[in-house]
Amino acid sequence: MEKLTIALAGYGSIGRIHQLAWSDIKYIYPGKTPELYLKGLCRSTPESAAETAVQAGLDRGYRDFDDILADPEVDIVDLVTPNSLHKEQILKALNAGKHVLCEKPLAMNAAEAAEIEEAARNSDRKAGMIFNYRFIPAMLKARELVEEGKIGEIYSFRGEYLHTGYQNPERPYSWRMDFEQSGGGALADLGSHVIDLVRYLLGDFKSVRAHLETYIEERPLPGGRGTGKVTVDDAAWLHCELKSGAPGTIEVSRFATGTLDDLNLTVYGSRGAFSFRLMDPGFLNYFDEGNKGAGWSRLETLQHYPDAIIPAPRSVIGWTRFHTENQYRFVRSIMENKPFSPSLNDGAAVQYVLDA
């Protein structure tokens, strides 16, 4: 395999992050992948696609999504489109024989997720999700501690993902505030990340109950065209039980005044505990019950990725690096013809919790 050609469907801020990650892989893992050629993109109109492709330094602006699928050179379709488009685009791409990488959340609801799961089972193409926070070295270390039994029986967990910025009533209406396009607000946008991390580290959910809150119910439409009704949640509080019996809570909010990108996870067990803060991404806080006199330890994780050439493991880690690792490991799964996780099944499992 000498070359993998990629096309982006969509190109907002996350699309730019994906482009950066595709380009970085060859420097971080030289010689470990085929040439990764990001050929082009499609957007909502052919004109915007052509203009953006030039700005992004890509060779082609596709007329529409079907134009991507008709290109025999394209191996991987990278979906960074609104959630309402995911199901149709995933099904079409798999049917066209393309590998698919999809941004979270997977779909609009559980019914769509089940349909996507069925299509993935019947396809020989690789199909994966972007759940980039799995690929923080501190989270990889936390999983290692759990698998080695160093946390023991899980007593409880607490997860948070808190953003600010939506509390301004003049913030314009967007597709993220429309349930018909997004499938949910803070819960789908931020909660999907926390739910996936909990599943990844601690196992599947058994039950969930939630309180959702919408603080501002009308937003100004772009261009001064009146207002639009907000039909999604601004914040959500979940009480959960895992299949292991462990209870826990999850809080997500886009109205957490004064926060930045505050993803926090704490887990308490019979043999130990760990705590992680995204604003302190280079360390995992760990407590060993067998050596309780030592108190909490700060385990240095920084950029400890197997086989990465640069940056050095001692280097301070940045947010985009998690995306790069997510995309790199997807490429490796194609090269080695091995299952990839997070898969569309993982995306569906998160979707079932969101629906519940």
C-alpha positions in Angstrom: 0.0 0.0 0.0 1.8 3.1 -1.3 -0.9 5.8 -1.0 -4.2 6.5 0.7 -6.3 9.3 -0.8 -8.7 11.2 1.6 -11.6 13.6 0.9 -13.2 15.8 3.5 -17.0 16.1 3.6 -17.5 19.5 5.3 -14.9 22.0 6.4 -15.7 24.0 9.5 -13.3 24.5 12.4 -13.1 20.8 13.0 -12.4 20.1 9.3 -9.3 22.3 9.6 -8.2 20.3 12.6 -8.6 17.1 10.6 -6.6 18.5 7.7 -3.8 19.5 10.2 -3.8 16.0 11.7 -3.6 14.3 8.3 -0.6 16.4 7.3 1.1 15.9 10.7 1.1 12.1 10.6 4.0 11.8 8.2 6.2 13.9 10.5 5.3 12.2 13.7 5.4 8.7 12.3 7.8 8.9 9.3 7.8 5.8 7.1 5.0 4.1 9.2 2.1 4.9 6.8 1.5 5.1 3.1 1.5 8.6 1.6 -1.6 10.3 2.9 -3.0 12.5 0.2 -5.8 14.9 1.2 -7.2 15.5 -2.3 -10.2 17.7 -1.8 -13.4 18.6 0.0 -17.1 19.3 -0.5 -19.2 21.9 1.2 -22.8 23.0 1.0 -22.4 24.5 -2.5 -19.9 23.8 -5.3 -18.9 27.4 -5.2 -18.0 27.4 -1.5 -16.1 24.0 -2.0 -14.0 25.4 -4.8 -13.2 28.6 -2.9 -12.3 26.7 0.3 -10.2 24.1 -1.5 -8.0 26.9 -2.9 -7.7 28.5 0.5 -6.8 25.1 2.1 -4.3 24.3 -0.6 -6.2 21.2 -1.8 -6.5 20.1 -5.4 -10.2 19.7 -5.8 -13.5 21.2 -4.6 -16.1 18.5 -5.2 -19.5 19.5 -6.4 -21.3 17.5 -3.7 -20.9 14.4 -1.6 -21.8 12.1 -4.5 -19.0 13.6 -6.5 -16.6 12.4 -3.8 -18.0 8.9 -4.0 -17.6 8.9 -7.8 -13.9 9.6 -7.5 -12.1 6.3 -7.9 -9.0 7.7 -6.3 -10.6 8.4 -2.9 -10.0 5.7 -0.3 -11.2 7.4 2.9 -14.1 9.7 3.3 -13.7 11.9 6.4 -17.0 13.2 7.7 -17.1 16.6 9.4 -20.6 17.5 8.4 -23.7 18.3 10.6 -25.0 15.3 12.5 -28.2 15.1 10.4 -26.1 14.1 7.4 -24.1 11.4 9.0 -26.4 8.4 8.4 -27.0 9.0 4.7 -23.3 9.8 4.1 -22.0 6.8 6.0 -24.4 4.4 4.2 -23.5 5.8 0.8 -19.8 5.8 1.4 -19.7 2.2 2.6 -21.9 1.2 -0.3 -19.4 2.9 -2.6 -16.5 0.9 -1.1 -14.9 3.8 0.8 -13.4 3.6 4.3 -15.2 6.1 6.6 -14.1 8.2 9.5 -16.9 10.1 11.2 -16.9 12.9 13.8 -19.0 12.4 16.9 -21.9 12.0 17.6 -22.6 9.1 15.2 -26.2 9.9 14.3 -29.4 11.7 15.2 -31.0 8.9 17.3 -30.9 5.3 18.2 -32.8 4.1 15.2 -30.3 5.7 12.8 -27.4 4.3 14.9 -28.8 0.8 14.6 -29.1 1.1 10.8 -25.5 2.3 10.6 -24.3 -0.6 12.8 -26.0 -3.0 10.4 -24.4 -1.5 7.4 -21.0 -1.6 9.1 -21.4 -5.3 9.9 -22.2 -6.0 6.2 -19.2 -4.0 4.9 -15.6 -5.0 4.4 -14.5 -1.3 4.7 -13.0 0.2 7.9 -15.4 2.6 9.6 -14.4 4.5 12.6 -15.3 7.4 14.9 -13.4 10.5 16.1 -13.4 10.2 19.9 -10.1 12.0 20.2 -10.0 12.1 24.0 -9.4 8.4 24.2 -6.0 9.2 22.7 -4.7 11.4 25.4 -1.7 9.6 27.0 -3.2 10.2 30.4 -6.3 8.3 29.3 -4.3 5.5 27.8 -2.5 5.3 31.2 -5.8 5.3 33.0 -7.0 2.4 30.9 -3.8 0.5 31.7 -4.3 1.0 35.4 -7.9 -0.3 35.2 -6.9 -3.3 33.1 -4.1 -4.2 35.4 -6.5 -4.2 38.4 -4.8 -1.3 40.1 -8.1 0.5 40.6 -10.0 -2.6 41.6 -13.8 -2.7 41.9 -15.2 0.6 40.7 -17.2 2.3 43.4 -18.2 5.4 41.6 -17.2 7.9 38.9 -17.8 11.6 38.1 -17.4 13.1 34.7 -17.8 16.7 33.5 -17.5 18.6 30.2 -18.0 22.3 30.7 -17.9 25.1 28.1 -18.8 28.7 28.2 -19.9 31.2 25.6 -23.6 30.3 25.0 -24.8 32.5 27.8 -24.7 35.6 25.6 -28.4 36.0 24.3 -27.1 37.7 21.2 -25.1 34.7 20.1 -26.6 33.9 16.6 -28.7 30.9 15.9 -26.9 27.9 14.3 -27.6 24.3 13.3 -26.2 23.2 16.7 -29.3 24.8 18.3 -31.7 23.0 16.1 -32.7 19.5 17.2 -33.7 18.5 13.6 -30.1 19.1 12.5 -28.0 18.3 15.6 -30.0 15.7 17.5 -29.2 17.4 20.7 -27.3 20.3 22.4 -24.7 20.1 25.1 -25.6 16.5 25.8 -24.9 15.3 22.2 -22.0 17.7 21.6 -20.1 17.4 24.9 -21.8 14.5 26.6 -20.9 12.1 23.8 -17.2 12.6 24.6 -17.7 11.9 28.4 -20.0 8.9 27.7 -17.4 7.4 25.4 -14.6 7.9 27.8 -16.5 6.2 30.6 -17.3 3.2 28.3 -13.7 3.0 27.2 -12.3 3.0 30.7 -15.0 1.4 32.8 -17.5 -0.5 30.6 -21.0 -0.3 29.3 -23.9 1.6 30.8 -26.9 -0.2 32.3 -29.2 2.7 33.0 -29.4 6.5 32.9 -31.7 9.3 33.9 -31.2 12.9 33.2 -32.3 16.5 33.7 -31.9 18.8 30.7 -32.1 22.6 30.8 -32.5 25.2 28.0 -31.7 28.7 29.4 -32.2 30.8 26.3 -35.1 29.7 24.1 -34.9 32.2 21.2 -31.8 33.3 19.3 -31.2 36.0 16.6 -31.0 34.5 13.1 -28.0 35.5 11.0 -28.5 38.6 8.9 -31.1 40.1 11.1 -33.9 37.8 9.8 -35.7 37.6 13.1 -35.2 34.9 15.7 -35.1 31.1 15.8 -36.4 28.8 18.5 -33.7 26.8 20.4 -34.9 23.2 20.5 -31.9 21.6 22.2 -30.5 21.5 25.7 -27.9 24.0 27.0 -26.9 21.8 29.9 -27.6 18.3 31.2 -27.1 16.3 34.4 -27.0 12.5 34.2 -27.2 9.9 37.0 -25.9 6.6 35.6 -25.3 3.0 36.5 -22.8 0.9 34.7 -23.3 -2.8 33.9 -20.7 -3.5 36.6 -23.1 -1.9 39.1 -21.0 1.2 39.6 -23.0 4.5 39.9 -21.8 7.8 38.6 -22.7 11.3 37.4 -22.1 13.3 34.3 -22.6 17.0 33.9 -22.3 18.8 30.6 -22.9 22.5 29.9 -22.3 25.2 27.4 -23.3 27.8 30.0 -20.5 27.2 32.6 -19.4 30.8 32.9 -15.7 31.2 33.3 -14.7 27.7 32.1 -12.5 27.0 29.1 -12.4 23.4 27.8 -13.0 21.7 31.2 -13.2 18.0 30.6 -12.8 16.3 34.0 -13.0 12.6 35.0 -12.6 11.1 38.5 -12.9 7.4 39.3 -12.9 5.8 42.8 -12.2 2.0 43.3 -11.4 -0.5 45.9 -7.7 -0.5 45.2 -7.1 3.0 43.9 -8.4 6.1 42.2 -7.5 8.4 39.4 -8.5 11.9 38.4 -7.8 13.8 35.1 -8.2 17.4 34.1 -8.0 18.4 30.4 -6.6 21.8 31.4 -3.7 19.8 32.9 -3.4 17.3 30.1 0.2 16.0 30.7 -0.5 14.3 34.0 -2.8 11.7 35.5 -3.5 12.0 39.2 -3.4 8.5 40.8 -4.0 7.2 44.3 -2.7 3.7 45.4 -4.7 2.3 48.3 -1.9 -0.1 49.0 0.5 2.7 49.5 -1.9 5.3 50.9 0.8 7.0 53.0 2.3 8.3 49.8 -0.9 10.2 49.0 -1.9 11.2 45.5 0.8 10.9 42.8 1.1 12.9 39.6 1.9 10.4 36.9 3.8 12.2 34.0 2.2 11.1 30.7 2.9 14.1 28.4 3.5 12.7 24.9 4.2 9.0 25.6 3.0 7.5 22.3 4.6 4.3 21.2 6.7 4.7 18.1 6.2 8.4 17.7 9.4 10.2 16.5 8.4 13.8 17.4 7.8 15.6 19.6 9.9 14.0 22.4 7.9 12.2 25.1 8.9 14.9 27.6 7.3 17.7 25.5 4.2 19.5 26.6 1.1 18.1 24.7 -1.4 20.1 22.7 -5.0 19.5 21.9 -4.6 18.7 18.2 -2.3 15.8 19.0 -5.2 13.7 20.2 -6.9 14.1 16.8 -3.7 13.1 15.0 -3.4 9.9 17.0 -7.1 9.0 16.4 -6.6 9.5 12.7 -3.2 7.7 12.6 -4.5 4.6 14.3 -7.4 4.5 11.9 -4.9 4.5 9.0 -3.0 1.7 10.8 -6.2 -0.4 11.0 -6.6 -0.1 7.2 -3.0 -1.0 6.6 -3.1 -4.0 8.9 -6.7 -5.0 8.2 -7.5 -5.1 11.9 -10.6 -3.8 13.8 -10.5 -0.2 14.7 -11.7 1.3 18.0 -13.6 3.6 18.4 -15.7 2.0 15.8 -19.2 2.8 14.5 -20.4 0.3 17.1 -18.8 2.5 19.8 -20.5 5.5 18.3 -23.8 3.6 18.3 -23.4 2.6 22.0 -22.9 6.3 22.9 -26.0 7.1 20.8 -28.1 4.6 22.7 -27.1 6.3 26.0 -27.9 9.8 24.5 -31.3 8.5 23.5 -32.0 7.0 26.9 
